[in-house]
C-alpha cells in the first residue's frame, strides 16, 4: 500500500499541467485544454485542440480535433469525443483504463463517422532520483462507411529533470489495410513558476520528414 501511495504521489507531481492522458483520470471538477501546431518542411501545417474534464472521480470525458492545412487548402480532418473509465483498483503500481467514443474522419477522398475503442496502461517510476512515467496506449477506429479501420499504438516515456522542466519521448504507430506510419516525437515541456500553463517544444520524425511542434497546455 505504501509503495502504491508513493507512485500516486510521483504521478501527481509529474503529470500536473500535463497532456499525458494514458490511464489517469482527471480529478472531479478539474479540466485540461491544449492547443498545438505542427509545421512540416513542405510548409504544410497541422493544428489541433484537445480537452478533457473530470465529470466524476471515475469518469473523464473529452474530445479532440485535428486539421491539416496546405497550399491547396484544408486537408485531412479528425474529430473525436470520448469517455474514459478506470479498470481495476486505482492503488495499483500499473494502472489501466478504457475509452469509448464517436468521431468523424475525413481523408483520402472518404468522409466517415467512426466508432472508437481505446485501452491504456501506465505507471510512475524513479530514475536517478528523478520522477518519471510511462504509458502504452492502443486504440481502434472503426468507420461506418468505406474508409479503412485504423489501428494505433502509442508509447510514452518521460522524466522530470527539474520542477519546471520535463523531457519526453513518444512513438506513434498508425496502421490500416493500406499503410503503416511510425513517428518518433522527442520533446521538452516547460512549466513556468506559479503558472497553470505549460509549453511543449518538440520534433516529429516520420519517414524522413521532420516537423516542428509547439503546444500550449493549460489546467482549469
C-alpha positions in Angstrom: 0.0 0.0 0.0 2.8 2.5 0.9 4.5 1.7 -2.4 1.3 2.4 -4.3 0.7 5.6 -2.5 4.3 6.6 -3.3 3.6 6.0 -7.0 0.4 8.1 -6.9 2.4 10.9 -5.3 5.0 10.7 -8.0 2.3 10.9 -10.7 0.5 13.8 -9.1 3.8 15.9 -9.4 4.9 14.7 -12.8 1.6 14.8 -14.5 0.3 18.1 -13.2 -0.1 20.6 -16.1 0.4 17.6 -18.4 -1.3 16.4 -21.6 -0.3 12.8 -21.0 -3.6 11.1 -20.6 -2.8 7.4 -20.5 -4.9 5.5 -17.9 -5.0 8.5 -15.5 -8.3 10.3 -15.0 -8.9 14.0 -14.3 -9.9 15.0 -10.8 -13.6 15.5 -10.2 -14.4 19.0 -11.5 -11.0 19.6 -12.9 -10.2 20.0 -16.6 -7.4 20.4 -19.2 -7.0 22.1 -22.5 -4.2 22.0 -25.1 -3.7 23.7 -28.4 -0.9 22.6 -30.8 0.6 23.4 -34.2 2.9 21.3 -36.3 4.8 22.8 -39.2 6.3 20.5 -41.9 9.2 21.3 -44.0 6.9 21.2 -47.0 5.1 24.3 -45.5 2.1 22.1 -44.6 0.6 23.0 -41.2 -1.4 20.8 -38.8 -3.4 22.4 -36.0 -5.1 20.6 -33.2 -7.1 21.0 -29.9 -7.6 18.6 -27.0 -9.8 18.9 -23.9 -10.8 16.6 -21.0 -12.8 17.1 -17.8 -13.3 15.1 -14.7 -17.1 14.5 -14.7 -16.9 12.3 -11.6 -14.0 10.6 -9.8 -14.4 7.6 -12.1 -15.5 9.3 -15.4 -13.4 11.6 -17.5 -14.9 13.0 -20.7 -13.0 14.7 -23.5 -12.6 15.4 -27.2 -10.0 16.3 -29.8 -9.8 17.9 -33.2 -7.0 17.9 -35.8 -6.9 19.7 -39.1 -4.2 19.7 -41.8 -3.7 22.8 -44.0 -1.6 23.1 -47.1 -1.1 25.2 -50.2 -4.3 23.8 -51.6 -6.4 24.5 -48.6 -7.8 22.3 -45.8 -6.8 18.6 -46.0 -7.4 15.7 -43.6 -9.6 16.3 -40.6 -10.3 14.3 -37.5 -12.9 15.0 -34.7 -13.5 12.7 -31.7 -15.4 12.7 -28.4 -14.8 10.1 -25.8 -15.4 8.9 -22.2 -12.6 7.3 -20.1 -13.2 4.8 -17.2 -10.7 3.1 -15.0 -10.1 -0.7 -15.0 -9.5 -2.2 -11.5 -8.3 -0.5 -8.3 -6.6 2.9 -8.5 -3.9 2.0 -6.0 -2.0 -0.5 -8.2 1.5 0.2 -9.5 0.3 -0.3 -13.1 -3.0 1.5 -13.8 -5.3 0.7 -16.6 -8.3 2.4 -18.3 -10.5 2.1 -21.3 -12.1 4.7 -23.6 -15.2 4.6 -25.8 -16.0 7.3 -28.3 -17.6 8.5 -31.5 -15.9 10.7 -34.2 -15.6 11.8 -37.7 -12.7 11.3 -40.1 -12.1 12.9 -43.5 -9.2 12.0 -45.7 -8.1 10.1 -48.9 -11.4 11.0 -50.5 -13.6 9.5 -47.8 -15.8 11.1 -45.2 -16.9 8.7 -42.4 -18.2 8.6 -38.9 -16.2 6.3 -36.7 -16.6 4.3 -33.5 -13.6 4.5 -31.2 -12.3 2.0 -28.6 -9.1 2.6 -26.6 -7.1 0.9 -23.9 -4.2 2.3 -21.8 -1.8 1.2 -19.1 0.8 3.2 -17.3 2.8 3.7 -14.2 5.2 6.1 -12.5 8.8 5.3 -11.6 12.0 6.9 -10.2 15.3 7.1 -12.1 18.5 8.9 -10.9 16.4 10.4 -8.1 14.1 11.9 -10.7 10.4 11.2 -11.1 9.2 9.7 -14.4 6.2 8.0 -16.1 5.5 5.6 -18.9 2.3 4.8 -20.8 1.2 2.4 -23.5 -2.0 3.2 -25.5 -3.8 1.1 -28.1 -6.9 2.1 -30.0 -9.2 1.1 -32.8 -11.2 3.4 -35.1 -13.9 1.5 -37.0 -15.6 3.6 -39.7 -19.3 3.2 -40.6 -18.5 3.8 -44.2 -15.9 2.8 -46.8 -12.8 4.0 -45.0 -10.2 1.6 -43.6 -10.2 0.5 -40.0 -7.4 2.4 -38.2 -5.3 0.8 -35.5 -3.0 2.9 -33.3 -0.3 2.0 -30.7 1.4 4.8 -28.9 4.1 4.7 -26.2 5.4 7.4 -24.0 8.3 7.7 -21.5 9.0 10.9 -19.6 11.3 12.2 -16.9 11.0 15.3 -14.7 14.6 16.7 -14.6 13.5 19.8 -12.7 10.5 21.3 -11.1 9.8 23.3 -14.3 11.3 21.1 -17.0 10.4 17.6 -18.2 11.6 15.6 -21.2 9.5 13.1 -23.1 10.0 10.6 -25.9 6.9 9.2 -27.8 6.5 6.7 -30.5 3.3 6.7 -32.6 2.3 3.8 -34.8 -0.8 4.0 -37.0 -1.8 1.1 -39.3 -4.6 0.5 -41.8 -5.0 -2.0 -44.6 -3.3 0.5 -46.9 -0.3 1.8 -44.9 1.6 1.8 -41.7 3.2 5.0 -40.3 5.8 5.2 -37.5 6.5 8.6 -35.9 9.2 9.4 -33.3 8.5 12.5 -31.2 11.1 13.8 -28.7 10.1 16.9 -26.8 10.7 19.1 -23.7 8.0 20.6 -21.5 8.5 23.9 -19.7 6.2 24.8 -16.8 6.8 28.4 -15.6 6.6 29.0 -11.8 3.2 29.9 -10.4 1.5 29.3 -13.8 -1.3 27.0 -14.9 0.1 26.8 -18.4 2.9 24.6 -19.8 4.7 24.8 -23.1 5.8 21.8 -25.2 8.6 22.2 -27.8 9.4 19.2 -29.9 10.1 17.4 -33.2 8.3 14.7 -35.1 10.2 12.4 -37.4 8.2 10.3 -39.9 9.6 8.5 -42.9 12.4 11.1 -43.3 10.2 14.1 -42.8 10.9 16.4 -39.9 8.3 18.6 -38.3 8.5 21.2 -35.6 5.8 21.1 -32.9 4.7 23.7 -30.4 1.9 23.1 -27.8 0.2 25.1 -25.1 -1.2 23.1 -22.2 -3.5 24.6 -19.5 -5.3 23.2 -16.5 -8.6 24.7 -15.3 
